[in-house]
Amino acid sequence: MSTTTHHRRESMFGLAHHPAQYSRFAGHLAARLYRRVAADVDGLALPAGAPVLDVGTGPGALPLLVGRDRSDLRIDAIDVAPEMIAQAQAADAAGTVTFAVADVARLPWPDATFDLVVSTISQHHWEDPAAGVAEVRRVLRPGGRAWIYDFRWALGRAQRAAEPLDADTAVAREASWLRPVGRLVLRPA
């Protein structure tokens, strides 16, 4: 893939540099998904202080929603676009989330840091899905889990990227023809 194609994919063809417009567009399309994911996080009944990472957060709608419902969690969120992180930080008046500019292919945390890693509708933008999935797995604690939500047509890309993971990591694809978005679940032993 050329550098130009990579840059256009990761920047969502320029939309990542315009977080207010992205928020309006994505907010309408993804609000239901974000509520579903926040309910899934709440349903896990993670203990207070459990570390959670949102990868490809955009303007931070999902971690802010999770933080509103579960302010007792330690929530970190990353995106490759500085403009998106600036928008997310501005929206986080309560300071419930730590936002940072980072690439999923080079996560800045040590091994086994998080109980849960979530990514919603960003995996199809990752330049190197194999590196991204490997990094997500690396930062998961034993017994933790990762949920990579994406369009059904894009989940195969993430599933193929997960094939080289160690045998101690269970990988399951959860998708329904009735929903346009499914998820790939990673569970290290």
C-alpha positions as CSV (number, residue, x, y, z in Angstrom):
1,M,0.0,0.0,0.0
2,S,1.4,3.4,-0.9
3,T,2.2,6.0,1.7
4,T,-0.5,8.3,0.2
5,T,-3.1,5.5,0.4
6,H,-2.1,4.7,4.0
7,H,-2.3,8.4,5.1
8,R,-5.7,8.8,3.4
9,R,-7.0,5.6,5.1
10,E,-5.7,6.5,8.6
11,S,-7.0,10.1,8.3
12,M,-10.3,8.8,7.1
13,F,-9.7,10.6,3.8
14,G,-9.1,13.9,5.6
15,L,-12.1,13.7,7.9
16,A,-9.8,13.1,10.9
17,H,-8.5,16.6,10.6
18,H,-12.0,18.0,11.1
19,P,-13.2,16.6,14.4
20,A,-16.3,18.8,14.7
21,Q,-17.6,17.6,11.3
22,Y,-16.7,14.0,12.1
23,S,-18.5,14.3,15.4
24,R,-21.7,15.4,13.7
25,F,-21.4,12.8,11.0
26,A,-20.3,9.9,13.2
27,G,-22.5,10.9,16.2
28,H,-25.6,10.3,14.2
29,L,-24.4,7.0,12.7
30,A,-22.6,5.5,15.7
31,A,-24.6,6.7,18.7
32,R,-26.5,3.4,18.9
33,L,-23.3,1.4,18.6
34,Y,-21.6,3.5,21.3
35,R,-24.6,2.9,23.7
36,R,-24.4,-0.8,22.9
37,V,-20.6,-1.0,23.6
38,A,-21.0,1.1,26.8
39,A,-23.7,-1.4,27.9
40,D,-21.4,-4.3,27.1
41,V,-18.6,-2.7,29.2
42,D,-21.0,-2.1,32.1
43,G,-22.2,-5.8,31.7
44,L,-18.7,-7.0,32.3
45,A,-18.9,-5.8,35.9
46,L,-15.2,-4.9,35.9
47,P,-13.9,-4.0,39.4
48,A,-13.3,-0.4,40.4
49,G,-10.0,0.9,39.1
50,A,-9.9,-1.7,36.2
51,P,-7.9,-0.3,33.3
52,V,-9.7,0.1,30.0
53,L,-8.3,1.3,26.6
54,D,-10.2,2.7,23.7
55,V,-8.3,2.4,20.4
56,G,-9.2,4.8,17.6
57,T,-11.3,6.9,19.8
58,G,-11.9,9.8,17.4
59,P,-13.4,12.7,19.3
60,G,-13.8,10.5,22.4
61,A,-17.6,9.8,22.4
62,L,-17.3,6.2,23.5
63,P,-14.9,6.5,26.4
64,L,-16.8,9.6,27.6
65,L,-20.0,7.6,27.6
66,V,-18.3,4.7,29.4
67,G,-16.8,7.1,31.9
68,R,-20.2,8.7,32.6
69,D,-21.6,5.3,33.4
70,R,-18.5,3.8,35.1
71,S,-16.5,6.7,36.5
72,D,-14.7,4.1,38.8
73,L,-12.8,2.7,35.8
74,R,-9.4,3.9,34.7
75,I,-10.0,4.8,31.0
76,D,-7.3,5.6,28.5
77,A,-8.1,6.5,24.8
78,I,-5.9,6.9,21.8
79,D,-6.2,8.1,18.2
80,V,-3.6,8.9,15.6
81,A,-5.1,12.3,14.8
82,P,-4.0,15.1,17.2
83,E,-7.1,17.0,16.1
84,M,-9.4,14.3,17.4
85,I,-7.5,14.0,20.7
86,A,-7.8,17.8,21.2
87,Q,-11.5,17.6,20.5
88,A,-11.9,14.7,23.0
89,Q,-9.9,16.5,25.7
90,A,-12.0,19.6,25.3
91,A,-15.2,17.5,25.7
92,D,-14.0,15.8,28.9
93,A,-14.8,18.5,31.4
94,A,-14.9,15.9,34.2
95,G,-11.5,14.6,33.4
96,T,-12.6,11.0,33.5
97,V,-10.5,9.8,30.5
98,T,-6.8,10.1,29.7
99,F,-6.5,10.9,26.0
100,A,-3.3,10.6,24.0
101,V,-2.1,10.6,20.4
102,A,-0.8,7.1,19.6
103,D,-0.8,4.4,16.9
104,V,-2.4,1.0,17.6
105,A,0.7,-0.6,15.9
106,R,2.9,1.0,18.6
107,L,1.0,1.2,21.9
108,P,2.9,3.1,24.6
109,W,2.1,0.8,27.5
110,P,3.9,-2.2,29.0
111,D,2.7,-5.8,28.5
112,A,-0.4,-6.9,30.3
113,T,-1.7,-3.4,31.2
114,F,-5.4,-3.5,30.5
115,D,-8.4,-5.6,31.5
116,L,-10.3,-4.5,28.4
117,V,-9.3,-3.0,25.1
118,V,-12.1,-1.7,22.9
119,S,-12.0,-0.4,19.3
120,T,-15.1,0.8,17.5
121,I,-15.2,1.2,13.7
122,S,-11.5,2.0,13.4
123,Q,-9.8,-1.3,12.6
124,H,-10.6,-0.9,8.9
125,H,-8.4,2.3,9.0
126,W,-5.4,0.6,10.6
127,E,-2.4,0.7,8.3
128,D,-1.1,-2.6,9.6
129,P,-3.9,-4.7,11.2
130,A,-1.5,-7.6,12.1
131,A,0.7,-5.2,14.1
132,G,-2.4,-3.5,15.6
133,V,-4.0,-6.8,16.7
134,A,-0.7,-8.1,18.1
135,E,-0.3,-4.8,20.1
136,V,-3.8,-5.1,21.4
137,R,-3.1,-8.6,22.5
138,R,0.2,-7.6,24.1
139,V,-1.3,-5.0,26.4
140,L,-4.1,-7.3,27.6
141,R,-3.8,-8.9,31.0
142,P,-4.3,-12.6,31.3
143,G,-8.0,-13.2,31.6
144,G,-8.7,-9.8,29.9
145,R,-10.4,-9.3,26.6
146,A,-10.4,-7.1,23.6
147,W,-13.5,-6.2,21.5
148,I,-12.8,-5.0,18.0
149,Y,-16.1,-3.7,16.6
150,D,-16.2,-3.0,12.9
151,F,-18.4,-3.4,9.9
152,R,-19.0,-7.1,9.1
153,W,-17.1,-6.8,5.8
154,A,-14.0,-5.5,7.7
155,L,-14.0,-8.1,10.5
156,G,-12.4,-10.7,8.2
157,R,-9.3,-8.4,8.0
158,A,-9.0,-8.3,11.8
159,Q,-9.7,-12.1,12.1
160,R,-6.9,-12.8,9.6
161,A,-4.6,-10.5,11.5
162,A,-5.3,-12.5,14.7
163,E,-4.3,-15.8,13.2
164,P,-0.6,-15.6,14.2
165,L,-1.5,-14.9,17.9
166,D,-0.3,-17.5,20.4
167,A,-2.5,-20.6,21.0
168,D,-3.4,-19.3,24.5
169,T,-5.5,-16.5,22.9
170,A,-9.0,-17.4,22.0
171,V,-10.3,-15.5,19.0
172,A,-14.0,-15.4,18.2
173,R,-15.9,-13.5,15.5
174,E,-19.4,-12.4,16.6
175,A,-21.5,-11.0,13.7
176,S,-25.1,-11.2,12.7
177,W,-26.5,-10.6,9.3
178,L,-29.1,-8.5,11.0
179,R,-26.5,-5.9,12.2
180,P,-24.0,-4.1,10.0
181,V,-21.4,-4.1,12.8
182,G,-20.0,-7.2,14.5
183,R,-17.0,-7.7,16.8
184,L,-13.9,-9.8,17.0
185,V,-13.2,-10.9,20.6
186,L,-9.7,-11.8,21.9
187,R,-9.3,-13.5,25.2
188,P,-5.8,-14.4,26.5
189,A,-5.7,-17.3,28.9
